[in-house]
Amino acid sequence: MAKLYALIIIMGILGGAVYGAKYYYDTTQAQLARLQENNAKLEIALETSEDSINRLQENAAKMAAANQQLQSDLQKAEEYGDDLRAKLRKHDLTDLALREPGQLEGKMNGATAKLWREIEQDTGGSGDSPLPEWLQRDTTTTGNQDSDTGGTGSNTDSSEAETSQTD
């Protein structure tokens, strides 16, 4: 009988060891499967982050190029402004206006019309609007204090020309 009890105890110990080994195997396999899933997710996340980094680097390069172009344009604009300031210091417009008002008025009106056309082109228009009536008058006459004695219209909008109707 003692042998029977010893055999039952040994079988119980062996059964417990087998059950423990099976439990360890099952939990290890489940953990491996979970780790493989997590690894796949991490690989996808890594690819996504690498793509994002590449796009950010490309955008940074584009921004640097655009910034450099803007700096160049700004420098050109500042040089142009300096040139204009130098020209205005060189010419005494008040004296010229008193000596030859018609010549100055024609130049100023022509430059203003040109500027409005350029603004129209820059904002998407065709830039070929007709000259306003006050610029279409006879250019051989000289202006006077009234500045618009030769014309009939009072429209100073160079983007719209007033039309006169003749019956």
C-alpha positions in Angstrom: 0.0 0.0 0.0 2.8 2.3 0.7 3.9 1.7 -2.9 0.5 2.7 -4.1 0.6 6.0 -2.1 4.1 6.6 -3.3 3.0 6.0 -6.9 0.0 8.3 -6.5 2.3 11.0 -5.0 4.8 10.6 -7.8 2.0 10.7 -10.4 0.6 13.8 -8.7 4.0 15.5 -8.8 4.6 14.4 -12.4 1.1 15.6 -13.4 1.7 19.0 -11.7 5.0 19.3 -13.5 3.4 18.4 -16.8 0.5 20.9 -16.1 3.1 23.6 -15.1 5.1 23.0 -18.3 1.9 23.1 -20.4 0.8 26.4 -18.7 4.3 27.9 -19.2 4.3 26.9 -22.9 0.8 28.3 -23.5 1.6 31.6 -21.8 4.9 31.9 -23.6 3.3 31.3 -26.9 0.6 33.9 -26.2 3.2 36.4 -25.2 5.2 35.7 -28.3 2.1 36.3 -30.5 1.4 39.5 -28.6 5.0 40.7 -29.1 4.9 39.9 -32.8 1.7 42.0 -33.2 3.3 44.8 -31.2 6.4 44.6 -33.4 4.3 44.8 -36.6 2.6 47.9 -35.2 5.9 49.5 -34.2 7.3 48.8 -37.7 4.3 50.6 -39.3 4.7 53.5 -36.8 8.4 53.7 -37.7 7.6 53.8 -41.4 5.0 56.5 -40.8 7.4 58.6 -38.7 10.2 58.2 -41.3 7.8 59.4 -44.0 6.8 62.3 -41.8 10.4 63.2 -41.2 11.2 63.1 -44.9 8.2 65.3 -45.7 9.2 67.8 -43.0 12.8 67.9 -44.3 11.4 68.5 -47.9 9.1 71.2 -46.6 12.0 72.8 -44.7 14.1 72.9 -47.8 11.2 74.4 -49.8 10.7 77.0 -47.1 14.4 77.8 -47.0 14.4 78.3 -50.8 11.3 80.5 -50.6 12.7 82.5 -47.8 15.9 83.0 -49.8 13.9 84.2 -52.8 11.9 86.5 -50.5 15.1 87.9 -49.1 16.4 88.5 -52.6 13.1 90.2 -53.6 13.2 92.3 -50.5 16.8 93.4 -51.2 15.8 94.4 -54.7 12.8 96.3 -53.5 14.9 98.1 -50.9 17.5 99.0 -53.6 14.6 100.3 -55.8 13.3 102.3 -52.9 16.8 103.8 -52.2 17.0 104.6 -55.9 13.7 106.4 -55.9 14.6 108.3 -52.7 17.9 109.4 -54.4 16.0 110.6 -57.5 13.5 112.5 -55.3 16.3 114.2 -53.4 18.0 115.0 -56.7 14.9 116.6 -58.3 13.2 119.6 -56.8 9.6 118.7 -57.6 8.2 121.9 -56.1 10.4 124.1 -58.3 9.6 122.0 -61.4 5.9 122.2 -60.5 6.1 126.0 -60.4 8.2 126.4 -63.5 6.5 123.7 -65.8 3.3 122.5 -64.2 1.9 120.9 -67.4 5.0 118.8 -68.0 5.0 117.6 -64.4 1.3 116.9 -64.4 1.5 114.8 -67.6 4.4 112.8 -66.1 2.6 112.3 -62.8 -0.7 111.3 -64.5 1.0 108.9 -66.9 3.0 107.3 -64.0 -0.1 107.0 -61.9 -2.1 105.3 -64.8 0.9 102.9 -65.3 0.9 102.1 -61.6 -2.8 101.4 -61.5 -2.4 99.1 -64.5 0.4 97.2 -62.8 -1.7 96.8 -59.7 -4.6 95.6 -61.8 -2.3 93.0 -63.4 -0.8 91.9 -60.0 -4.3 91.4 -58.6 -5.4 89.2 -61.5 -6.8 91.7 -64.0 -5.8 92.1 -67.6 -4.0 95.4 -67.0 -5.3 96.9 -70.3 -8.0 99.2 -69.1 -8.4 102.3 -71.2 -6.9 105.5 -70.0 -9.3 107.7 -68.0 -10.7 110.8 -69.6 -8.5 113.2 -67.8 -5.4 111.5 -69.3 -6.9 111.4 -72.8 -7.1 115.1 -73.3 -4.7 117.0 -75.6 -1.2 116.7 -74.2 0.1 119.8 -76.1 -1.6 122.2 -73.7 0.0 123.1 -70.4 -1.8 122.7 -67.1 -2.6 125.5 -64.7 -3.6 125.8 -61.0 -7.0 124.1 -61.7 -5.1 121.0 -62.9 -8.1 119.8 -65.0 -9.2 122.8 -67.0 -8.8 121.0 -70.3 -11.0 118.0 -69.3 -14.6 117.7 -68.5 -14.6 114.7 -66.2 -13.7 114.6 -62.5 -13.1 110.9 -62.4 -9.6 110.1 -61.1 -10.1 106.4 -61.1 -7.7 105.0 -63.7 -9.4 101.6 -63.6 -12.6 102.9 -65.1 -12.8 105.4 -68.0 -15.8 107.7 -68.1 -17.5 107.6 -71.4 -19.1 110.6 -72.9 -22.2 110.2 -75.0 -22.7 112.3 -78.0 -26.2 112.7 -79.5 
